[in-house]
Amino acid sequence: MKQKYDVIIVGAGPIGLACGIEAAKKNLKYKIVEKGSLVNSLFNYPINMTFFSTSDRLEIGGVPFISHGDKPTRREALEYYRHVKDAWNLEVNTYEKVINIEQDKNIFTIETEKGTFSSIKVIIATGFFDYPNRINVEGEELKKVMHYYKESHPFSSQKIMVVGSGNSAVDVALETFRRKADVTMVVRGNRIDDGVKYWVKPDIENRIKEGTIKAYFKSNVKKITDNFVFIETPKGEQKIKNDFVLAMTGYQPDYKFLNLVGVKFKRGENKIPVYNKNTYETNVSGLYLAGVVCGGMETNKWFIENSRVHAEKIISDIIK
């Protein structure tokens, strides 16, 4: 027998939890369903990651976030959001992947790996961290090529190529360099991204300037083999000896799932979902988007701090 709800929230990241909190405030019967752990994307961040934002800008539900430093760490964030869940006694099903969502006569049927729910409304707050942007070159399928990074230890004294120039790429380059890796960066543009954390950017630029981290700007990876990487540079093709390629090229929403549930997208390469900018309701009546998934491929548009408001606006629209 289906369990019936006012709203099902897909995704237990910070914004999914914020939606649950707002639903609880309005006495709605809700359930948060998450395919992985609580705040699964944050769990998969690098172990030593420090947030760009201050802790107060990551707070939800009026629960104070106390950090030991100016910027909170991944470990502190995981502890904080566990505390938020407990403080609000949120209804969360973890390790339960949503397989399909169908609508009939204004009622949604949400099918998961473990059961089926029935709900009047659905909120999708799935983020974008699960699907890396591939570099689409020969050899990308080799085990030495990685799109996710946890810590520097495995790369000590290895020849590392870091693809990208954003925060993730810079963090990886610096951490592995300080574990005695021989680091080479390949950057499509002519400089390190302007959006890199301000306290980190001078560090990477100085390492590049002094030559302890090599960097090829206006360059692209062309081919990867077991022992080498071939890159195209302004001075022609370069063949670089290599042990690991860390492709920090960003991530994208689960477009397959969004297509499956009927969400449409605006024309253009950024594939931004169609939704009402005031209510966050999509072209599918009763189905809403919350958080960074709203940005499509513009993954630098929405963050925890500027999308927390989505939860209140969505629930306000639902209770109308």
C-alpha positions in Angstrom: 0.0 0.0 0.0 1.3 3.4 -0.9 2.3 5.9 1.8 0.5 9.2 1.1 2.1 12.6 1.7 1.6 16.3 1.1 5.1 16.6 -0.3 8.0 14.3 -1.2 11.4 15.9 -1.2 14.0 14.2 -3.4 17.5 14.9 -2.0 18.7 15.3 1.5 21.3 18.0 0.9 21.2 21.3 2.8 18.4 22.7 0.6 16.4 19.4 0.7 16.7 19.6 4.5 15.6 23.3 4.5 12.5 22.3 2.5 11.7 19.6 5.1 12.1 22.2 7.8 9.6 24.5 6.1 7.2 21.7 5.5 7.4 20.7 9.2 6.7 24.3 10.2 3.5 24.3 8.2 2.5 20.9 9.6 2.6 19.3 6.2 3.1 15.5 6.0 6.4 15.2 4.2 9.2 12.8 3.5 12.8 13.4 2.3 14.2 10.6 0.2 17.9 10.4 -0.5 19.9 7.9 -2.6 23.0 8.2 -0.5 23.9 9.4 3.0 22.6 12.6 4.6 24.1 15.6 2.7 25.7 13.0 0.4 27.4 15.6 -1.9 29.1 17.2 1.1 30.2 13.8 2.3 31.9 13.3 -1.1 33.8 16.5 -1.0 37.6 16.3 -0.4 38.3 15.4 3.2 40.3 18.6 4.0 38.0 21.0 2.1 37.3 24.4 3.6 34.1 26.3 2.5 34.2 29.6 0.7 31.3 30.9 2.9 31.3 31.7 6.5 29.3 29.3 8.8 26.4 31.7 9.3 25.6 31.7 5.6 25.3 27.9 5.6 22.8 27.9 8.5 19.3 26.5 8.0 16.2 26.2 10.2 17.5 28.7 12.8 20.1 26.2 14.1 23.4 28.1 14.8 26.5 26.8 13.0 29.5 27.3 15.2 32.9 26.9 13.4 36.3 26.9 15.0 37.8 29.0 12.1 36.8 31.8 9.9 35.6 29.3 7.3 33.9 26.0 8.2 35.4 22.7 7.1 33.7 19.7 5.5 33.9 17.8 8.8 32.2 20.7 10.6 29.5 20.9 8.0 28.7 17.2 8.2 28.4 17.5 11.9 26.2 20.6 11.6 23.7 19.1 9.2 23.4 15.9 11.3 22.6 18.2 14.2 20.0 20.1 12.1 18.3 16.8 11.2 18.1 15.8 14.8 17.1 19.2 16.1 14.1 19.3 13.7 13.5 15.5 13.9 13.3 15.5 10.1 11.8 12.5 8.3 14.6 11.3 6.0 15.0 8.0 4.2 18.7 7.7 3.2 20.1 5.1 0.8 16.8 5.0 -1.1 17.1 6.0 -4.7 14.1 7.4 -6.5 13.6 5.5 -9.7 10.6 7.2 -11.3 8.0 9.8 -10.7 4.7 9.8 -12.5 1.6 12.1 -12.2 -2.0 11.1 -12.6 -5.0 13.3 -11.8 -2.7 15.7 -9.9 -1.3 13.0 -7.6 2.4 11.9 -7.9 3.5 8.3 -7.5 7.1 8.2 -6.5 8.8 4.9 -7.0 12.0 4.1 -5.1 14.3 1.1 -4.8 12.5 0.2 -1.6 8.9 1.2 -2.0 6.3 3.6 -3.4 5.0 6.9 -2.1 2.0 8.9 -3.1 2.2 12.7 -2.8 0.3 15.8 -3.9 3.5 17.8 -4.5 7.2 16.9 -5.2 10.3 18.9 -4.7 13.5 17.9 -6.5 16.6 19.1 -4.6 19.2 16.8 -6.1 22.1 19.2 -6.7 24.7 18.5 -9.4 27.6 16.6 -7.9 26.9 13.1 -9.1 27.7 13.5 -12.8 31.1 14.9 -13.8 31.7 16.8 -17.0 33.8 14.5 -19.1 36.7 15.7 -21.2 35.8 13.3 -23.9 39.2 12.2 -25.1 40.8 8.8 -25.9 41.9 7.2 -22.7 39.5 8.9 -20.3 38.2 5.4 -19.4 41.6 4.4 -17.9 41.7 3.8 -14.1 44.4 6.5 -13.8 41.8 9.2 -14.8 39.7 10.5 -11.9 36.8 13.0 -11.7 36.6 12.9 -7.9 39.2 13.6 -5.4 39.2 12.8 -1.6 42.8 13.4 -0.3 46.4 13.8 -1.4 48.1 10.8 0.2 47.6 8.3 -2.8 49.4 10.8 -5.1 52.5 11.3 -3.1 55.6 11.3 -5.3 53.5 10.7 -8.4 53.3 12.6 -11.7 49.9 14.3 -11.6 48.1 16.2 -14.2 45.2 18.4 -13.0 42.7 19.5 -15.6 40.9 22.7 -14.8 41.5 26.0 -13.0 38.6 26.4 -10.6 38.5 25.9 -6.8 38.6 22.1 -7.0 41.5 22.0 -9.5 43.5 24.5 -7.5 42.9 22.7 -4.2 44.0 19.4 -5.8 47.1 20.9 -7.4 48.2 22.5 -4.1 47.5 19.6 -1.8 49.2 17.0 -4.1 52.1 19.4 -4.6 52.6 19.5 -0.9 52.7 15.7 -0.7 55.7 15.8 -3.1 53.7 15.1 -6.3 55.1 16.4 -9.6 52.1 18.5 -10.6 51.2 19.8 -14.1 48.0 21.9 -14.7 46.2 22.1 -18.0 43.9 25.1 -18.3 41.7 26.1 -21.2 41.8 29.8 -20.4 44.7 32.1 -20.1 44.7 32.3 -16.3 43.5 30.7 -13.1 39.8 31.3 -12.6 38.8 34.6 -11.0 36.4 32.8 -8.8 39.1 30.8 -6.9 39.0 31.4 -3.2 40.8 34.7 -2.5 43.1 33.2 0.2 44.2 30.4 -2.2 44.6 32.2 -5.5 47.9 33.9 -4.7 49.3 30.6 -3.5 48.7 28.8 -6.8 49.8 31.7 -8.9 53.1 32.0 -7.0 53.7 28.2 -7.3 53.2 28.5 -11.1 55.3 31.6 -11.3 58.2 30.0 -9.5 57.8 26.8 -11.6 57.2 24.3 -8.8 53.8 23.7 -10.3 53.9 23.6 -14.1 50.9 25.1 -16.0 49.9 25.0 -19.6 47.4 27.8 -20.4 45.1 28.0 -23.5 45.7 24.2 -23.7 43.6 21.0 -23.9 44.1 17.3 -23.3 44.1 15.4 -26.5 44.9 11.8 -25.5 45.7 9.8 -22.4 47.7 6.6 -22.3 49.0 4.4 -19.5 52.2 6.3 -19.2 51.7 9.7 -20.9 49.2 12.5 -21.6 49.2 14.4 -24.9 48.1 18.0 -24.7 47.6 20.6 -27.4 49.2 24.0 -26.4 49.8 27.3 -28.2 53.3 26.0 -28.9 52.1 22.7 -30.4 51.5 19.2 -29.0 53.3 18.2 -25.8 53.9 14.6 -24.6 54.0 14.5 -20.8 54.9 11.5 -18.6 52.1 10.8 -16.2 50.8 8.5 -13.5 47.4 10.1 -12.7 45.0 12.5 -14.4 42.6 14.4 -12.0 40.0 16.0 -14.2 38.5 18.7 -12.0 36.2 19.9 -14.8 33.0 20.4 -12.8 29.7 18.5 -12.6 26.2 18.6 -13.9 22.6 17.8 -12.7 21.1 14.4 -13.3 19.5 15.4 -16.7 18.4 11.8 -17.3 16.2 11.9 -14.2 14.9 15.4 -14.9 13.9 14.4 -18.4 12.3 11.3 -17.0 10.0 13.3 -14.8 9.0 15.7 -17.6 11.0 18.8 -16.8 11.7 21.0 -19.8 14.8 23.1 -20.4 15.5 26.5 -22.0 17.4 26.6 -25.2 21.1 27.0 -25.0 24.2 25.2 -23.9 23.6 25.7 -20.2 20.4 23.5 -20.2 18.7 25.5 -17.5 15.4 23.9 -16.3 12.2 25.7 -16.9 10.6 26.9 -13.6 8.7 29.9 -12.2 11.3 32.3 -10.7 8.9 33.3 -7.9 7.6 29.8 -6.9 10.2 27.4 -8.4 7.4 25.3 -9.8 8.5 23.6 -13.1 6.5 23.1 -16.3 5.1 20.0 -14.5 2.3 21.2 -12.3 3.0 20.5 -8.6 6.7 19.6 -9.2 9.3 22.1 -7.9 13.1 22.5 -8.1 15.1 23.7 -5.2 18.8 24.6 -4.8 21.7 24.4 -7.2 19.8 22.1 -9.6 18.0 25.3 -10.8 21.1 26.5 -12.5 21.5 23.7 -14.9 25.1 23.8 -16.2 25.6 27.2 -14.6 26.9 25.5 -11.5 28.4 28.7 -10.1 25.0 30.5 -9.9 23.4 28.9 -6.9 25.0 27.9 -3.6 23.7 27.0 -0.2 23.8 30.6 1.0 21.7 32.1 -1.9 19.3 29.1 -2.4 18.2 28.6 1.2 15.3 31.0 0.4 13.9 28.5 -2.2 12.6 26.3 0.6 10.4 29.0 2.1 9.1 30.2 -1.3 8.2 26.7 -2.4 6.4 25.7 0.7 4.5 29.0 0.8 3.3 28.3 -2.7 2.4 24.7 -1.8 0.2 25.7 1.2 -1.8 28.1 -1.0 
